[in-house]
Amino acid sequence: MTRPAERHIPHSEEADEAIRGFNAMTGHAYVAYDFAEYYGSRSLDEFAREAARPARPRVADITRDELVEIVGRLLAADPESDYYLLLLKANAPHPGVGDLVFHASDGIQDASAEEIVNEALNYRPIAL
């Protein structure tokens, strides 16, 4: 994705190659602009944490209890909530699992972490 100011960021082919390699290893889609302008929306520590983690942290054998722990941390506003939300979205079948946690419908208003996970795991896509 080309960003408006990206053409004004000085970088070399060597830097572009390093970024491509980094993206291949982590699943991210960073461009030079992301590294030059991260401070517009987050601190260097926040950007480094984001970049160091996989883009889609899929856990092949995640358990219900682990999902409950993740939702519990989100409900408790853990300092690492951004990562826990990414982890939950990558591992729960419900396409709106974040909304179940933060914008619950009347059916699960004030739900516990267990109830939210039950709802997320009970989701079945509609076959078309």
N, CA, C and O atoms as CSV, one atom per row, in Angstrom:
chain,resi,resn,atom,element,x,y,z
A,1,MET,N,N,0.847,-1.178,0.000
A,1,MET,CA,C,0.000,0.000,0.000
A,1,MET,C,C,0.891,1.239,0.000
A,1,MET,O,O,1.782,1.356,0.842
A,2,THR,N,N,0.671,2.137,-0.903
A,2,THR,CA,C,1.453,3.360,-0.983
A,2,THR,C,C,0.755,4.446,-0.181
A,2,THR,O,O,-0.428,4.721,-0.380
A,3,ARG,N,N,1.491,5.051,0.713
A,3,ARG,CA,C,0.940,6.125,1.529
A,3,ARG,C,C,1.340,7.455,0.902
A,3,ARG,O,O,2.369,7.526,0.231
A,4,PRO,N,N,0.551,8.512,1.104
A,4,PRO,CA,C,0.805,9.792,0.425
A,4,PRO,C,C,2.214,10.330,0.606
A,4,PRO,O,O,2.820,10.792,-0.361
A,5,ALA,N,N,2.742,10.282,1.804
A,5,ALA,CA,C,4.055,10.876,2.041
A,5,ALA,C,C,5.199,9.897,1.794
A,5,ALA,O,O,6.367,10.266,1.920
A,6,GLU,N,N,4.873,8.652,1.442
A,6,GLU,CA,C,5.899,7.628,1.292
A,6,GLU,C,C,6.972,8.006,0.276
A,6,GLU,O,O,8.146,7.695,0.477
A,7,ARG,N,N,6.599,8.649,-0.776
A,7,ARG,CA,C,7.579,8.986,-1.801
A,7,ARG,C,C,8.628,9.980,-1.286
A,7,ARG,O,O,9.667,10.161,-1.920
A,8,HIS,N,N,8.363,10.623,-0.143
A,8,HIS,CA,C,9.283,11.609,0.416
A,8,HIS,C,C,10.215,11.007,1.470
A,8,HIS,O,O,11.060,11.710,2.025
A,9,ILE,N,N,10.065,9.714,1.747
A,9,ILE,CA,C,10.905,9.063,2.742
A,9,ILE,C,C,12.152,8.525,2.039
A,9,ILE,O,O,12.052,7.643,1.185
A,10,PRO,N,N,13.327,9.052,2.396
A,10,PRO,CA,C,14.536,8.551,1.746
A,10,PRO,C,C,14.839,7.133,2.235
A,10,PRO,O,O,14.859,6.875,3.439
A,11,HIS,N,N,15.074,6.220,1.295
A,11,HIS,CA,C,15.465,4.862,1.643
A,11,HIS,C,C,16.173,4.247,0.451
A,11,HIS,O,O,16.106,4.748,-0.672
A,12,SER,N,N,16.842,3.162,0.726
A,12,SER,CA,C,17.648,2.531,-0.319
A,12,SER,C,C,17.050,1.181,-0.703
A,12,SER,O,O,16.150,0.671,-0.037
A,13,GLU,N,N,17.563,0.623,-1.777
A,13,GLU,CA,C,17.129,-0.721,-2.187
A,13,GLU,C,C,17.509,-1.724,-1.098
A,13,GLU,O,O,16.788,-2.691,-0.855
A,14,GLU,N,N,18.654,-1.483,-0.442
A,14,GLU,CA,C,19.085,-2.366,0.641
A,14,GLU,C,C,18.063,-2.336,1.795
A,14,GLU,O,O,17.724,-3.379,2.355
A,15,ALA,N,N,17.578,-1.137,2.143
A,15,ALA,CA,C,16.566,-1.015,3.189
A,15,ALA,C,C,15.263,-1.675,2.749
A,15,ALA,O,O,14.618,-2.368,3.536
A,16,ASP,N,N,14.879,-1.459,1.498
A,16,ASP,CA,C,13.652,-2.090,0.984
A,16,ASP,C,C,13.751,-3.610,1.053
A,16,ASP,O,O,12.786,-4.285,1.413
A,17,GLU,N,N,14.916,-4.144,0.710
A,17,GLU,CA,C,15.123,-5.598,0.752
A,17,GLU,C,C,15.041,-6.110,2.193
A,17,GLU,O,O,14.463,-7.168,2.440
A,18,ALA,N,N,15.608,-5.375,3.130
A,18,ALA,CA,C,15.545,-5.763,4.542
A,18,ALA,C,C,14.098,-5.757,5.032
A,18,ALA,O,O,13.686,-6.651,5.771
A,19,ILE,N,N,13.345,-4.768,4.628
A,19,ILE,CA,C,11.930,-4.693,5.024
A,19,ILE,C,C,11.148,-5.852,4.411
A,19,ILE,O,O,10.312,-6.454,5.086
A,20,ARG,N,N,11.405,-6.172,3.153
A,20,ARG,CA,C,10.735,-7.314,2.517
A,20,ARG,C,C,11.059,-8.612,3.255
A,20,ARG,O,O,10.177,-9.442,3.474
A,21,GLY,N,N,12.313,-8.785,3.634
A,21,GLY,CA,C,12.710,-9.973,4.389
A,21,GLY,C,C,12.032,-10.036,5.748
A,21,GLY,O,O,11.563,-11.092,6.175
A,22,PHE,N,N,11.987,-8.908,6.413
A,22,PHE,CA,C,11.311,-8.838,7.713
A,22,PHE,C,C,9.843,-9.201,7.561
A,22,PHE,O,O,9.312,-9.983,8.348
A,23,ASN,N,N,9.185,-8.639,6.555
A,23,ASN,CA,C,7.768,-8.931,6.322
A,23,ASN,C,C,7.548,-10.412,6.021
A,23,ASN,O,O,6.565,-11.000,6.471
A,24,ALA,N,N,8.450,-11.006,5.270
A,24,ALA,CA,C,8.324,-12.430,4.932
A,24,ALA,C,C,8.414,-13.296,6.188
A,24,ALA,O,O,7.720,-14.307,6.295
A,25,MET,N,N,9.260,-12.908,7.129
A,25,MET,CA,C,9.420,-13.686,8.360
A,25,MET,C,C,8.255,-13.502,9.323
A,25,MET,O,O,7.880,-14.444,10.022
A,26,THR,N,N,7.683,-12.317,9.371
A,26,THR,CA,C,6.687,-12.007,10.399
A,26,THR,C,C,5.251,-11.971,9.898
A,26,THR,O,O,4.316,-12.025,10.697
A,27,GLY,N,N,5.063,-11.880,8.581
A,27,GLY,CA,C,3.706,-11.774,8.054
A,27,GLY,C,C,3.183,-10.351,8.018
A,27,GLY,O,O,2.035,-10.118,7.641
A,28,HIS,N,N,4.015,-9.401,8.408
A,28,HIS,CA,C,3.608,-7.999,8.359
A,28,HIS,C,C,3.665,-7.485,6.923
A,28,HIS,O,O,4.158,-8.169,6.025
A,29,ALA,N,N,3.161,-6.288,6.724
A,29,ALA,CA,C,3.188,-5.662,5.400
A,29,ALA,C,C,3.742,-4.248,5.516
A,29,ALA,O,O,3.197,-3.308,4.939
A,30,TYR,N,N,4.833,-4.107,6.268
A,30,TYR,CA,C,5.429,-2.793,6.465
A,30,TYR,C,C,6.114,-2.292,5.198
A,30,TYR,O,O,6.566,-3.070,4.358
A,31,VAL,N,N,6.175,-0.974,5.090
A,31,VAL,CA,C,6.958,-0.292,4.060
A,31,VAL,C,C,7.853,0.702,4.793
A,31,VAL,O,O,7.695,0.909,5.996
A,32,ALA,N,N,8.783,1.312,4.083
A,32,ALA,CA,C,9.722,2.243,4.712
A,32,ALA,C,C,8.993,3.340,5.490
A,32,ALA,O,O,9.445,3.760,6.555
A,33,TYR,N,N,7.890,3.786,4.962
A,33,TYR,CA,C,7.106,4.836,5.626
A,33,TYR,C,C,6.720,4.439,7.045
A,33,TYR,O,O,6.752,5.272,7.951
A,34,ASP,N,N,6.357,3.176,7.246
A,34,ASP,CA,C,5.955,2.722,8.582
A,34,ASP,C,C,7.072,2.896,9.595
A,34,ASP,O,O,6.825,3.268,10.742
A,35,PHE,N,N,8.297,2.627,9.173
A,35,PHE,CA,C,9.438,2.761,10.080
A,35,PHE,C,C,9.815,4.224,10.301
A,35,PHE,O,O,10.289,4.584,11.379
A,36,ALA,N,N,9.613,5.049,9.314
A,36,ALA,CA,C,9.981,6.462,9.423
A,36,ALA,C,C,8.927,7.291,10.152
A,36,ALA,O,O,9.254,8.308,10.764
A,37,GLU,N,N,7.668,6.867,10.091
A,37,GLU,CA,C,6.585,7.699,10.617
A,37,GLU,C,C,5.747,7.034,11.706
A,37,GLU,O,O,4.637,7.492,11.975
A,38,TYR,N,N,6.240,5.968,12.341
A,38,TYR,CA,C,5.476,5.255,13.369
A,38,TYR,C,C,5.021,6.179,14.497
A,38,TYR,O,O,3.942,5.988,15.058
A,39,TYR,N,N,5.833,7.174,14.831
A,39,TYR,CA,C,5.588,8.034,15.987
A,39,TYR,C,C,4.308,8.864,15.875
A,39,TYR,O,O,3.885,9.483,16.852
A,40,GLY,N,N,3.700,8.882,14.715
A,40,GLY,CA,C,2.450,9.624,14.563
A,40,GLY,C,C,1.295,9.002,15.314
A,40,GLY,O,O,0.314,9.678,15.624
A,41,SER,N,N,1.404,7.696,15.615
A,41,SER,CA,C,0.283,7.042,16.291
A,41,SER,C,C,0.691,6.231,17.508
A,41,SER,O,O,-0.178,5.772,18.250
A,42,ARG,N,N,1.988,6.039,17.739
A,42,ARG,CA,C,2.415,5.232,18.876
A,42,ARG,C,C,3.875,5.518,19.207
A,42,ARG,O,O,4.602,6.133,18.427
A,43,SER,N,N,4.279,5.057,20.376
A,43,SER,CA,C,5.662,5.266,20.801
A,43,SER,C,C,6.573,4.250,20.111
A,43,SER,O,O,6.099,3.290,19.502
A,44,LEU,N,N,7.861,4.468,20.210
A,44,LEU,CA,C,8.836,3.547,19.645
A,44,LEU,C,C,8.694,2.171,20.299
A,44,LEU,O,O,8.761,1.155,19.608
A,45,ASP,N,N,8.501,2.124,21.611
A,45,ASP,CA,C,8.328,0.846,22.299
A,45,ASP,C,C,7.094,0.102,21.782
A,45,ASP,O,O,7.151,-1.107,21.559
A,46,GLU,N,N,5.994,0.807,21.591
A,46,GLU,CA,C,4.776,0.175,21.080
A,46,GLU,C,C,4.992,-0.355,19.658
A,46,GLU,O,O,4.573,-1.465,19.331
A,47,PHE,N,N,5.641,0.440,18.830
A,47,PHE,CA,C,5.912,0.002,17.462
A,47,PHE,C,C,6.835,-1.210,17.454
A,47,PHE,O,O,6.605,-2.158,16.704
A,48,ALA,N,N,7.879,-1.187,18.284
A,48,ALA,CA,C,8.816,-2.308,18.341
A,48,ALA,C,C,8.124,-3.581,18.806
A,48,ALA,O,O,8.378,-4.658,18.267
A,49,ARG,N,N,7.245,-3.466,19.810
A,49,ARG,CA,C,6.495,-4.640,20.274
A,49,ARG,C,C,5.613,-5.199,19.171
A,49,ARG,O,O,5.562,-6.410,18.957
A,50,GLU,N,N,4.912,-4.298,18.465
A,50,GLU,CA,C,4.053,-4.730,17.357
A,50,GLU,C,C,4.874,-5.427,16.279
A,50,GLU,O,O,4.499,-6.497,15.800
A,51,ALA,N,N,5.982,-4.825,15.902
A,51,ALA,CA,C,6.803,-5.375,14.822
A,51,ALA,C,C,7.453,-6.698,15.210
A,51,ALA,O,O,7.670,-7.554,14.352
A,52,ALA,N,N,7.764,-6.876,16.484
A,52,ALA,CA,C,8.427,-8.101,16.935
A,52,ALA,C,C,7.481,-9.290,17.010
A,52,ALA,O,O,7.929,-10.435,17.044
A,53,ARG,N,N,6.196,-9.035,17.035
A,53,ARG,CA,C,5.222,-10.114,17.119
A,53,ARG,C,C,4.721,-10.496,15.738
A,53,ARG,O,O,4.703,-9.669,14.827
A,54,PRO,N,N,4.312,-11.756,15.582
A,54,PRO,CA,C,3.742,-12.156,14.287
A,54,PRO,C,C,2.482,-11.341,13.975
A,54,PRO,O,O,1.743,-10.955,14.881
A,55,ALA,N,N,2.251,-11.088,12.704
A,55,ALA,CA,C,1.090,-10.302,12.296
A,55,ALA,C,C,-0.215,-11.022,12.621
A,55,ALA,O,O,-1.191,-10.385,13.019
A,56,ARG,N,N,-0.241,-12.336,12.457
A,56,ARG,CA,C,-1.427,-13.150,12.763
A,56,ARG,C,C,-0.976,-14.300,13.643
A,56,ARG,O,O,-0.636,-15.371,13.140
A,57,PRO,N,N,-0.969,-14.088,14.966
A,57,PRO,CA,C,-0.432,-15.096,15.883
A,57,PRO,C,C,-1.362,-16.306,16.046
A,57,PRO,O,O,-2.025,-16.455,17.072
A,58,ARG,N,N,-1.398,-17.147,15.042
A,58,ARG,CA,C,-2.264,-18.331,15.036
A,58,ARG,C,C,-1.643,-19.423,15.897
A,58,ARG,O,O,-0.475,-19.772,15.721
A,59,VAL,N,N,-2.431,-19.961,16.830
A,59,VAL,CA,C,-1.996,-21.046,17.695
A,59,VAL,C,C,-2.806,-22.272,17.298
A,59,VAL,O,O,-4.016,-22.319,17.521
A,60,ALA,N,N,-2.147,-23.258,16.716
A,60,ALA,CA,C,-2.841,-24.411,16.126
A,60,ALA,C,C,-3.694,-25.189,17.121
A,60,ALA,O,O,-4.779,-25.651,16.767
A,61,ASP,N,N,-3.239,-25.339,18.327
A,61,ASP,CA,C,-3.976,-26.156,19.289
A,61,ASP,C,C,-4.426,-25.353,20.513
A,61,ASP,O,O,-4.372,-25.848,21.639
A,62,ILE,N,N,-4.865,-24.123,20.289
A,62,ILE,CA,C,-5.293,-23.277,21.399
A,62,ILE,C,C,-6.491,-23.913,22.094
A,62,ILE,O,O,-7.370,-24.473,21.439
A,63,THR,N,N,-6.523,-23.828,23.399
A,63,THR,CA,C,-7.600,-24.443,24.172
A,63,THR,C,C,-8.652,-23.414,24.561
A,63,THR,O,O,-8.416,-22.207,24.502
A,64,ARG,N,N,-9.803,-23.909,24.955
A,64,ARG,CA,C,-10.876,-23.045,25.434
A,64,ARG,C,C,-10.382,-22.225,26.636
A,64,ARG,O,O,-10.640,-21.024,26.724
A,65,ASP,N,N,-9.668,-22.891,27.562
A,65,ASP,CA,C,-9.166,-22.191,28.746
A,65,ASP,C,C,-8.203,-21.066,28.378
A,65,ASP,O,O,-8.202,-20.014,29.016
A,66,GLU,N,N,-7.387,-21.287,27.353
A,66,GLU,CA,C,-6.479,-20.234,26.912
A,66,GLU,C,C,-7.254,-19.062,26.311
A,66,GLU,O,O,-6.890,-17.906,26.528
A,67,LEU,N,N,-8.310,-19.347,25.563
A,67,LEU,CA,C,-9.152,-18.272,25.023
A,67,LEU,C,C,-9.829,-17.506,26.151
A,67,LEU,O,O,-9.944,-16.282,26.094
A,68,VAL,N,N,-10.276,-18.224,27.173
A,68,VAL,CA,C,-10.890,-17.561,28.333
A,68,VAL,C,C,-9.878,-16.641,29.005
A,68,VAL,O,O,-10.222,-15.527,29.401
A,69,GLU,N,N,-8.644,-17.091,29.136
A,69,GLU,CA,C,-7.584,-16.257,29.724
A,69,GLU,C,C,-7.354,-14.996,28.896
A,69,GLU,O,O,-7.209,-13.904,29.446
A,70,ILE,N,N,-7.320,-15.149,27.580
A,70,ILE,CA,C,-7.123,-13.996,26.692
A,70,ILE,C,C,-8.267,-13.005,26.854
A,70,ILE,O,O,-8.029,-11.806,26.995
A,71,VAL,N,N,-9.511,-13.493,26.837
A,71,VAL,CA,C,-10.670,-12.602,26.997
A,71,VAL,C,C,-10.654,-11.953,28.374
A,71,VAL,O,O,-10.985,-10.776,28.511
A,72,GLY,N,N,-10.276,-12.708,29.382
A,72,GLY,CA,C,-10.181,-12.131,30.732
A,72,GLY,C,C,-9.196,-10.976,30.792
A,72,GLY,O,O,-9.449,-9.971,31.456
A,73,ARG,N,N,-8.087,-11.118,30.105
A,73,ARG,CA,C,-7.095,-10.039,30.070
A,73,ARG,C,C,-7.629,-8.824,29.310
A,73,ARG,O,O,-7.336,-7.683,29.665
A,74,LEU,N,N,-8.410,-9.078,28.269
A,74,LEU,CA,C,-9.027,-7.961,27.539
A,74,LEU,C,C,-10.038,-7.245,28.416
A,74,LEU,O,O,-10.083,-6.015,28.442
A,75,LEU,N,N,-10.845,-8.006,29.129
A,75,LEU,CA,C,-11.852,-7.396,30.003
A,75,LEU,C,C,-11.210,-6.607,31.140
A,75,LEU,O,O,-11.775,-5.625,31.622
A,76,ALA,N,N,-10.031,-7.043,31.561
A,76,ALA,CA,C,-9.317,-6.361,32.641
A,76,ALA,C,C,-8.476,-5.194,32.136
A,76,ALA,O,O,-7.770,-4.558,32.919
A,77,ALA,N,N,-8.544,-4.904,30.827
A,77,ALA,CA,C,-7.781,-3.813,30.206
A,77,ALA,C,C,-6.286,-3.973,30.464
A,77,ALA,O,O,-5.612,-3.033,30.884
A,78,ASP,N,N,-5.784,-5.166,30.210
A,78,ASP,CA,C,-4.360,-5.460,30.342
A,78,ASP,C,C,-3.560,-4.484,29.479
A,78,ASP,O,O,-4.015,-4.118,28.395
A,79,PRO,N,N,-2.388,-4.058,29.929
A,79,PRO,CA,C,-1.567,-3.142,29.118
A,79,PRO,C,C,-1.231,-3.695,27.732
A,79,PRO,O,O,-0.944,-2.924,26.816
A,80,GLU,N,N,-1.262,-5.002,27.570
A,80,GLU,CA,C,-0.970,-5.632,26.283
A,80,GLU,C,C,-2.251,-5.977,25.519
A,80,GLU,O,O,-2.249,-6.888,24.691
A,81,SER,N,N,-3.336,-5.264,25.785
A,81,SER,CA,C,-4.636,-5.573,25.187
A,81,SER,C,C,-4.612,-5.600,23.661
A,81,SER,O,O,-5.311,-6.412,23.055
A,82,ASP,N,N,-3.833,-4.741,23.037
A,82,ASP,CA,C,-3.768,-4.753,21.569
A,82,ASP,C,C,-3.313,-6.116,21.059
A,82,ASP,O,O,-3.865,-6.649,20.097
A,83,TYR,N,N,-2.304,-6.667,21.716
A,83,TYR,CA,C,-1.804,-7.980,21.301
A,83,TYR,C,C,-2.829,-9.079,21.607
A,83,TYR,O,O,-3.052,-9.969,20.787
A,84,TYR,N,N,-3.443,-9.013,22.779
A,84,TYR,CA,C,-4.422,-10.038,23.135
A,84,TYR,C,C,-5.623,-10.017,22.188
A,84,TYR,O,O,-6.175,-11.068,21.864
A,85,LEU,N,N,-6.020,-8.851,21.755
A,85,LEU,CA,C,-7.118,-8.771,20.792
A,85,LEU,C,C,-6.694,-9.390,19.457
A,85,LEU,O,O,-7.474,-10.117,18.840
A,86,LEU,N,N,-5.494,-9.117,19.016
A,86,LEU,CA,C,-4.974,-9.715,17.789
A,86,LEU,C,C,-4.920,-11.239,17.924
A,86,LEU,O,O,-5.303,-11.962,17.004
A,87,LEU,N,N,-4.453,-11.713,19.054
A,87,LEU,CA,C,-4.370,-13.143,19.331
A,87,LEU,C,C,-5.757,-13.783,19.319
A,87,LEU,O,O,-5.944,-14.857,18.748
A,88,LEU,N,N,-6.718,-13.126,19.944
A,88,LEU,CA,C,-8.091,-13.637,19.975
A,88,LEU,C,C,-8.696,-13.689,18.577
A,88,LEU,O,O,-9.303,-14.690,18.197
A,89,LYS,N,N,-8.532,-12.620,17.818
A,89,LYS,CA,C,-9.088,-12.578,16.463
A,89,LYS,C,C,-8.482,-13.650,15.564
A,89,LYS,O,O,-9.166,-14.187,14.694
A,90,ALA,N,N,-7.209,-13.965,15.766
A,90,ALA,CA,C,-6.539,-14.964,14.928
A,90,ALA,C,C,-6.928,-16.392,15.301
A,90,ALA,O,O,-6.714,-17.315,14.515
A,91,ASN,N,N,-7.499,-16.585,16.493
A,91,ASN,CA,C,-7.730,-17.939,16.977
A,91,ASN,C,C,-9.173,-18.287,17.313
A,91,ASN,O,O,-9.457,-19.431,17.670
A,92,ALA,N,N,-10.072,-17.351,17.211
A,92,ALA,CA,C,-11.489,-17.636,17.477
A,92,ALA,C,C,-12.249,-17.649,16.155
A,92,ALA,O,O,-11.980,-16.817,15.290
A,93,PRO,N,N,-13.191,-18.573,15.978
A,93,PRO,CA,C,-13.892,-18.681,14.700
A,93,PRO,C,C,-14.902,-17.567,14.427
A,93,PRO,O,O,-15.284,-17.349,13.277
A,94,HIS,N,N,-15.326,-16.878,15.446
A,94,HIS,CA,C,-16.342,-15.831,15.290
A,94,HIS,C,C,-15.727,-14.606,14.619
A,94,HIS,O,O,-14.744,-14.069,15.130
A,95,PRO,N,N,-16.275,-14.143,13.479
A,95,PRO,CA,C,-15.666,-13.007,12.767
A,95,PRO,C,C,-15.757,-11.681,13.527
A,95,PRO,O,O,-14.992,-10.759,13.246
A,96,GLY,N,N,-16.669,-11.576,14.468
A,96,GLY,CA,C,-16.811,-10.346,15.249
A,96,GLY,C,C,-16.464,-10.555,16.699
A,96,GLY,O,O,-17.102,-9.979,17.581
A,97,VAL,N,N,-15.452,-11.379,16.964
A,97,VAL,CA,C,-15.116,-11.718,18.342
A,97,VAL,C,C,-14.717,-10.487,19.155
A,97,VAL,O,O,-14.996,-10.428,20.353
A,98,GLY,N,N,-14.081,-9.519,18.537
A,98,GLY,CA,C,-13.746,-8.289,19.255
A,98,GLY,C,C,-14.987,-7.549,19.710
A,98,GLY,O,O,-15.009,-6.974,20.798
A,99,ASP,N,N,-16.024,-7.560,18.881
A,99,ASP,CA,C,-17.284,-6.921,19.270
A,99,ASP,C,C,-17.943,-7.662,20.430
A,99,ASP,O,O,-18.596,-7.037,21.266
A,100,LEU,N,N,-17.786,-8.973,20.492
A,100,LEU,CA,C,-18.341,-9.724,21.612
A,100,LEU,C,C,-17.722,-9.258,22.927
A,100,LEU,O,O,-18.384,-9.231,23.964
A,101,VAL,N,N,-16.453,-8.896,22.867
A,101,VAL,CA,C,-15.750,-8.451,24.073
A,101,VAL,C,C,-16.086,-6.999,24.411
A,101,VAL,O,O,-16.397,-6.681,25.559
A,102,PHE,N,N,-16.022,-6.124,23.413
A,102,PHE,CA,C,-16.108,-4.693,23.688
A,102,PHE,C,C,-17.460,-4.046,23.383
A,102,PHE,O,O,-17.759,-2.978,23.918
A,103,HIS,N,N,-18.268,-4.657,22.552
A,103,HIS,CA,C,-19.560,-4.082,22.157
A,103,HIS,C,C,-20.614,-5.175,22.133
A,103,HIS,O,O,-21.246,-5.429,21.108
A,104,ALA,N,N,-20.789,-5.812,23.272
A,104,ALA,CA,C,-21.675,-6.972,23.350
A,104,ALA,C,C,-23.119,-6.606,23.018
A,104,ALA,O,O,-23.591,-5.508,23.312
A,105,SER,N,N,-23.794,-7.557,22.401
A,105,SER,CA,C,-25.218,-7.375,22.107
A,105,SER,C,C,-26.028,-7.654,23.363
A,105,SER,O,O,-25.477,-8.044,24.392
A,106,ASP,N,N,-27.314,-7.456,23.278
A,106,ASP,CA,C,-28.182,-7.661,24.438
A,106,ASP,C,C,-28.081,-9.084,24.982
A,106,ASP,O,O,-28.232,-9.299,26.184
A,107,GLY,N,N,-27.828,-10.050,24.109
A,107,GLY,CA,C,-27.763,-11.445,24.520
A,107,GLY,C,C,-26.604,-11.765,25.441
A,107,GLY,O,O,-26.691,-12.691,26.248
A,108,ILE,N,N,-25.530,-11.019,25.334
A,108,ILE,CA,C,-24.377,-11.311,26.193
A,108,ILE,C,C,-23.837,-10.056,26.886
A,108,ILE,O,O,-22.637,-9.943,27.133
A,109,GLN,N,N,-24.710,-9.141,27.188
A,109,GLN,CA,C,-24.317,-7.916,27.901
A,109,GLN,C,C,-23.743,-8.281,29.272
A,109,GLN,O,O,-24.301,-9.140,29.955
A,110,ASP,N,N,-22.661,-7.660,29.684
A,110,ASP,CA,C,-21.992,-7.921,30.965
A,110,ASP,C,C,-21.623,-9.385,31.135
A,110,ASP,O,O,-21.684,-9.920,32.242
A,111,ALA,N,N,-21.245,-10.025,30.059
A,111,ALA,CA,C,-20.898,-11.441,30.088
A,111,ALA,C,C,-19.515,-11.655,30.685
A,111,ALA,O,O,-18.654,-10.776,30.640
A,112,SER,N,N,-19.325,-12.829,31.237
A,112,SER,CA,C,-18.008,-13.216,31.753
A,112,SER,C,C,-17.129,-13.644,30.585
A,112,SER,O,O,-17.608,-13.824,29.465
A,113,ALA,N,N,-15.845,-13.802,30.858
A,113,ALA,CA,C,-14.922,-14.270,29.824
A,113,ALA,C,C,-15.363,-15.633,29.293
A,113,ALA,O,O,-15.281,-15.888,28.092
A,114,GLU,N,N,-15.825,-16.497,30.174
A,114,GLU,CA,C,-16.288,-17.830,29.763
A,114,GLU,C,C,-17.480,-17.738,28.824
A,114,GLU,O,O,-17.533,-18.449,27.821
A,115,GLU,N,N,-18.434,-16.872,29.136
A,115,GLU,CA,C,-19.626,-16.724,28.293
A,115,GLU,C,C,-19.267,-16.153,26.915
A,115,GLU,O,O,-19.834,-16.560,25.901
A,116,ILE,N,N,-18.343,-15.230,26.891
A,116,ILE,CA,C,-17.910,-14.645,25.610
A,116,ILE,C,C,-17.228,-15.714,24.758
A,116,ILE,O,O,-17.483,-15.810,23.558
A,117,VAL,N,N,-16.368,-16.510,25.374
A,117,VAL,CA,C,-15.684,-17.577,24.632
A,117,VAL,C,C,-16.698,-18.614,24.143
A,117,VAL,O,O,-16.594,-19.093,23.013
A,118,ASN,N,N,-17.668,-18.961,24.976
A,118,ASN,CA,C,-18.706,-19.906,24.539
A,118,ASN,C,C,-19.415,-19.384,23.300
A,118,ASN,O,O,-19.634,-20.129,22.344
A,119,GLU,N,N,-19.772,-18.113,23.314
A,119,GLU,CA,C,-20.446,-17.507,22.164
A,119,GLU,C,C,-19.539,-17.533,20.927
A,119,GLU,O,O,-19.992,-17.839,19.824
A,120,ALA,N,N,-18.283,-17.214,21.118
A,120,ALA,CA,C,-17.341,-17.202,19.995
A,120,ALA,C,C,-17.138,-18.604,19.425
A,120,ALA,O,O,-17.047,-18.765,18.208
A,121,LEU,N,N,-17.067,-19.602,20.272
A,121,LEU,CA,C,-16.829,-20.983,19.818
A,121,LEU,C,C,-18.093,-21.630,19.241
A,121,LEU,O,O,-18.010,-22.579,18.462
A,122,ASN,N,N,-19.249,-21.116,19.623
A,122,ASN,CA,C,-20.505,-21.653,19.096
A,122,ASN,C,C,-20.842,-21.105,17.721
A,122,ASN,O,O,-21.783,-21.578,17.084
A,123,TYR,N,N,-20.098,-20.125,17.256
A,123,TYR,CA,C,-20.352,-19.517,15.948
A,123,TYR,C,C,-20.156,-20.541,14.838
A,123,TYR,O,O,-19.169,-21.275,14.810
A,124,ARG,N,N,-21.115,-20.569,13.933
A,124,ARG,CA,C,-21.011,-21.410,12.734
A,124,ARG,C,C,-21.348,-20.530,11.540
A,124,ARG,O,O,-22.400,-19.892,11.519
A,125,PRO,N,N,-20.467,-20.487,10.549
A,125,PRO,CA,C,-20.764,-19.672,9.353
A,125,PRO,C,C,-21.962,-20.248,8.599
A,125,PRO,O,O,-22.218,-21.451,8.631
A,126,ILE,N,N,-22.673,-19.380,7.936
A,126,ILE,CA,C,-23.813,-19.791,7.134
A,126,ILE,C,C,-23.300,-20.273,5.783
A,126,ILE,O,O,-22.587,-19.554,5.083
A,127,ALA,N,N,-23.667,-21.479,5.434
A,127,ALA,CA,C,-23.252,-22.021,4.130
A,127,ALA,C,C,-24.093,-21.404,3.043
A,127,ALA,O,O,-25.321,-21.422,3.122
A,128,LEU,N,N,-23.457,-20.861,2.035
A,128,LEU,CA,C,-24.181,-20.252,0.922
A,128,LEU,C,C,-24.229,-21.157,-0.272
A,128,LEU,O,O,-24.803,-20.794,-1.299
